[in-house]
Amino acid sequence: MPMYFAPMEGLTDDIFRRAHKACFAGVDKYFIPFVAPTQHCVFMPKEKTALLPENNQGLYAVPQVLTKNVEYFLWAAREMRDMGYPEVNLNIGCPSPTVTTKGKGSGMLKDPESLQYFLDDIFSRSPLPISVKTRIGYDSPDEWPRLLEILKHYPMLELIIHPRTRSEQYRGDVHPDAFALAAENVSCPLVYNGNLFTAADFQAIQAQYPAVSLMAGRGAMTNPALFQEAAGGEKLSIPQLRTFIDTLYHGYAARYDQSVIIGRMRDVLKMLALGFEDSKKPLKAICKARTLDAQHLAIEQLLSLPLKETPAFGDT
């Protein structure tokens, strides 16, 4: 089963992607956190760094675009084609209020007619094959049949479905019936995304939908070995995790100063801490650390704890 690492804004940057690829197996595609093109038709420095082919060597990286403007999307797709990317992903699933209040991401699901006009235009003119990452509605799962009726008519490279609405964010259960409806009615390849936290979760979806690819984000941030476990490989071990953390640290140290390194590592470690038993104390130390030495001590406290069988995300 093809397996994809979901884009996680502020977390899965190019340094993270390369470190993960170097330490763990199982990922077929890494999706780059979205770029948001504007009228200036120039990538911001952070976006350019994320997209540079030399920063994604050795892995299959897919750039993602977040916009409601056809011309901005087409400009970005042309730039990505010229960089050598074989495909581009459209984000109409991001539930963040800072995105949706501007009518972008899953905010586009609120107006199906405008979404259809947008898709008509980009699919007729895009220089690259397009995959789409979506949710199943803005406020209610009842919106999904109409949205699906629109989406199924386009020649998508893949349709990536997170079976929650925008309003649900990451809370509560997913809606398996919504994905089942897509599996029954869509001819393009499908990708399942949402609440894949263990190898058993992967295997359950694969058993039900053998032809479907699987995408994980939060689960893979907490257990970086998740994909290799799902493929029948080794489970996460402390030595392997230590190697990953060291690789990630050295990658950040080669580019950033101390304060940035601490901040980047803190964000990753906060996710990793969810995979450990009784991690409250080292997590507090990780969040309070203001020097690299203090952060390293907190990391050692964390790595001395036993790993959980299943991470607990609550409603985050």
C-alpha positions in Angstrom: 0.0 0.0 0.0 1.4 3.4 -0.9 1.9 5.6 2.2 2.3 9.3 2.4 3.5 11.7 5.0 1.0 14.5 5.3 2.1 18.2 5.2 2.3 19.6 8.8 2.8 23.4 8.7 5.8 24.5 10.9 6.9 20.9 11.4 7.6 18.9 8.3 10.0 21.3 6.7 12.8 20.2 4.3 15.2 19.4 7.1 12.6 17.3 8.8 11.8 15.5 5.6 15.4 14.6 4.9 16.1 13.5 8.4 13.0 11.3 8.4 13.9 9.7 5.1 17.4 9.0 6.4 16.2 7.3 9.5 12.9 5.6 8.7 11.5 3.6 5.8 8.0 3.2 4.4 7.1 6.7 3.0 6.4 6.8 -0.7 5.6 10.6 -0.9 6.3 13.5 1.4 3.9 16.4 0.9 5.4 19.8 1.4 3.4 22.2 3.6 1.4 24.6 1.5 2.7 27.7 -0.3 0.2 30.5 -0.6 1.0 32.5 -3.8 -0.1 36.1 -4.1 -0.4 38.8 -6.7 3.3 39.5 -6.5 4.0 36.1 -8.1 7.0 35.4 -6.0 7.6 32.7 -3.4 8.5 34.0 0.1 12.0 33.0 1.3 10.6 30.3 3.5 8.5 28.8 0.7 11.4 28.9 -1.8 13.6 27.1 0.7 10.9 24.4 1.1 10.6 24.0 -2.7 14.2 24.0 -3.8 14.9 20.7 -5.5 18.3 20.4 -3.8 16.5 20.5 -0.4 14.4 17.5 -1.4 17.0 15.3 -2.9 16.6 11.6 -2.3 12.8 11.6 -1.6 9.6 12.0 -3.6 8.3 15.4 -2.5 4.9 16.9 -3.6 4.4 20.6 -3.4 1.0 21.9 -2.2 -0.7 25.1 -3.1 -3.3 26.9 -1.0 -5.2 29.6 -2.9 -8.7 30.5 -4.2 -7.3 32.4 -7.2 -6.9 30.5 -10.5 -4.1 32.6 -11.8 -2.1 32.4 -8.6 -2.5 28.6 -8.7 -1.4 28.4 -12.3 1.6 30.6 -11.7 2.8 28.4 -8.8 2.2 25.2 -10.8 4.3 26.6 -13.7 7.1 27.4 -11.3 6.9 24.0 -9.7 7.0 22.4 -13.1 10.1 24.3 -14.0 11.7 23.1 -10.7 11.2 19.6 -11.9 8.2 18.5 -9.8 6.0 15.9 -11.6 2.7 16.9 -9.8 1.1 19.6 -7.6 -1.4 19.2 -4.8 -4.3 21.6 -4.2 -5.3 22.2 -0.6 -9.0 22.6 -0.1 -8.9 20.9 3.3 -7.0 23.1 5.7 -9.4 23.9 8.6 -7.4 26.7 10.2 -9.5 29.8 10.9 -6.7 32.0 9.6 -7.1 30.2 6.3 -10.8 29.6 6.1 -11.9 33.1 7.0 -10.2 34.2 3.7 -12.2 31.6 1.8 -9.2 29.4 1.3 -8.5 25.8 2.3 -11.7 24.1 3.5 -13.2 27.6 3.3 -13.7 26.8 -0.4 -16.1 24.0 0.5 -18.6 26.6 1.7 -19.4 27.7 -1.8 -19.6 24.6 -4.1 -20.5 26.7 -7.2 -17.4 28.9 -6.9 -15.3 25.8 -6.2 -16.5 24.2 -9.4 -15.6 27.2 -11.5 -12.2 27.2 -9.9 -11.6 23.5 -10.6 -12.9 23.9 -14.1 -10.3 26.5 -14.8 -7.2 24.9 -13.2 -7.8 21.4 -14.5 -8.2 22.8 -18.0 -5.0 24.9 -17.9 -2.6 23.4 -15.3 0.9 22.5 -16.6 1.1 19.7 -14.0 -1.2 16.8 -13.0 -3.2 17.8 -9.9 -4.1 15.9 -6.8 -6.6 17.4 -4.3 -6.7 17.2 -0.5 -10.1 17.9 0.9 -12.4 17.6 3.8 -16.0 16.4 3.5 -17.8 19.7 4.2 -17.6 23.0 5.8 -20.1 22.7 8.6 -21.8 19.3 8.1 -21.1 15.9 6.6 -24.5 16.4 4.8 -22.6 18.6 2.4 -20.4 15.8 1.2 -22.6 14.2 -1.5 -22.9 17.5 -3.4 -19.2 18.2 -3.1 -18.3 14.7 -4.2 -20.6 15.1 -7.2 -18.4 18.0 -8.2 -15.1 16.5 -7.4 -15.6 13.2 -9.2 -15.7 14.8 -12.6 -12.1 16.0 -12.7 -9.1 14.0 -13.9 -7.3 14.1 -10.5 -4.1 12.3 -10.1 -5.4 11.5 -6.6 -8.2 12.6 -4.3 -7.0 12.8 -0.7 -9.9 12.7 1.8 -9.9 13.6 5.4 -13.4 12.4 6.5 -14.1 15.3 8.9 -15.7 18.7 8.3 -14.0 22.0 8.7 -15.9 22.7 11.8 -14.8 19.4 13.4 -11.2 20.3 13.1 -9.5 17.2 14.5 -12.1 16.5 17.1 -14.2 13.3 17.6 -14.5 10.4 15.2 -14.0 10.5 11.5 -17.0 9.7 9.1 -16.2 6.3 7.5 -19.4 6.4 5.5 -18.2 9.6 3.7 -15.1 7.8 2.5 -17.1 4.8 1.5 -19.3 7.0 -0.6 -16.2 8.3 -2.4 -14.9 4.7 -2.9 -18.2 3.8 -4.5 -18.5 6.8 -6.8 -15.0 8.1 -7.7 -12.9 6.6 -10.5 -9.6 8.4 -9.7 -7.2 7.0 -7.1 -8.2 7.7 -3.5 -6.1 8.4 -0.5 -7.4 8.0 3.1 -6.2 10.5 5.7 -7.4 10.8 9.3 -6.8 9.1 12.6 -4.1 6.7 11.4 -2.1 6.4 14.6 -1.0 2.7 14.6 0.0 0.0 12.2 -3.3 -1.7 13.0 -5.1 1.5 11.8 -3.3 1.3 8.5 -4.1 -2.4 8.2 -7.8 -2.0 8.9 -8.2 0.6 6.1 -6.1 -1.5 3.7 -8.3 -4.5 4.4 -11.4 -2.6 3.6 -10.0 -0.7 0.7 -7.0 -2.6 -0.8 -6.4 -0.1 -3.7 -6.4 3.0 -1.5 -3.2 4.8 -0.5 -2.8 6.0 3.1 -1.7 9.4 4.5 -0.7 10.1 8.1 0.4 13.3 9.8 -0.1 13.5 13.5 0.4 9.8 14.0 3.7 9.9 12.1 4.9 13.0 14.0 4.4 11.1 17.3 5.7 7.8 16.0 8.2 8.5 13.2 8.5 4.7 12.5 4.8 4.4 11.9 5.1 3.9 8.1 7.8 1.2 8.4 5.7 -0.5 11.1 2.6 -0.5 8.9 4.7 -2.0 6.1 5.7 -4.9 8.4 9.1 -3.4 9.5 10.6 -2.7 12.9 8.7 -0.8 15.6 10.0 2.4 16.9 12.9 2.0 19.3 14.7 4.4 21.5 18.0 4.1 19.7 16.4 4.7 16.4 14.5 7.7 17.8 17.7 9.1 19.3 19.4 8.9 15.9 16.5 10.7 14.3 16.5 13.5 16.9 20.3 13.8 16.5 20.0 14.0 12.7 17.3 16.6 13.0 19.3 18.6 15.4 22.4 18.7 13.2 20.3 19.6 10.2 18.9 22.6 12.0 22.2 23.5 13.5 23.7 23.8 10.0 21.2 26.5 9.1 19.9 28.3 12.2 21.2 29.9 15.3 20.4 28.6 18.8 17.1 30.3 19.4 15.6 28.9 16.1 17.1 25.5 16.7 15.4 25.4 20.1 12.1 26.5 18.7 12.1 24.0 15.8 13.2 21.1 18.0 10.6 22.1 20.7 7.8 21.8 18.2 8.8 18.4 17.0 9.5 17.2 20.6 6.1 18.2 21.8 4.6 15.8 19.2 7.1 13.0 20.0 6.3 13.4 23.7 2.7 12.2 23.0 4.2 8.8 22.3 5.7 8.3 25.7 4.2 7.2 29.0 4.1 9.8 31.8 5.8 12.5 29.7 4.4 15.5 31.5 7.6 16.4 33.4 10.1 16.2 30.5 7.5 17.9 28.2 7.4 20.8 30.7 11.2 20.9 30.7 11.2 20.9 26.9 8.8 23.8 26.7 10.8 25.8 29.3 14.2 25.2 27.8 16.0 28.4 26.7 19.4 26.9 26.0 20.5 23.9 23.9 22.0 22.3 27.0 18.7 22.5 28.9 16.9 21.1 25.9 19.3 18.2 25.6 18.7 17.4 29.3 15.0 17.4 28.7 15.4 15.1 25.7 17.3 12.6 27.8 14.5 12.7 30.4 12.0 12.0 27.7 14.0 9.2 26.1 14.3 7.4 29.5 10.6 6.8 29.5 8.8 3.8 28.0 7.0 4.2 24.7 3.2 4.0 24.5 1.5 1.4 22.4 -0.9 4.0 21.1 -0.5 7.8 21.3 -3.2 9.9 22.9 -4.2 13.0 21.0 -7.4 13.9 22.7 -9.1 16.6 20.6 -6.0 18.2 19.3 
